[in-house]
Amino acid sequence: MKKIILLLLGFGLFVIGGCNIKEGNCVNYSLAYISSVNLPDTVQNNVQVPININFGVVNGCGKFGYIQQKVTGDTVTISVAAIYEGCVCPEVASTLQTTYNFLPSSTGTYYFKFFQSDNQYLLDSVYVRPVVTK
């Protein structure tokens, strides 16, 4: 019985002592896996298009952090970073949503790569047509 109490006491001190929010030890950023997007087939040039992105977080402390984009020619690579704030988090994975605003600067086909995991991407494309004026 004494061993169990000492073990629990030691574990409690480890959890309390190993977590100092002021020093930032309980804040972590991690790339989230993008599960789906709502990319339209066709958009107009120079017209901003909101793209809803669904991404997963691994526990109850996870929420949207920021979006990273890399544009190489006609290919746009998108990844979402989730922020995890908290030392003790409920073990509940969930799917969250954020919006990426795409503003095409030229006509033609753009190819999108949405990060899912190491070297795995959700692939999609959109055709950008010229703005029609009357």
Secondary structure, 3 states (H helix, E strand, C coil): CHHHHHHHHHHHHHHHHCCCHHHCCCEEEEEECEEEECCCCEEECCCCEEEEEEEEECCCCEEEEEEEEEEECCEEEEEEEEEEECCCCCCCCEEEEEEEEECCCCCEEEEEEEEEECCEEEEEEEEEECCCCC
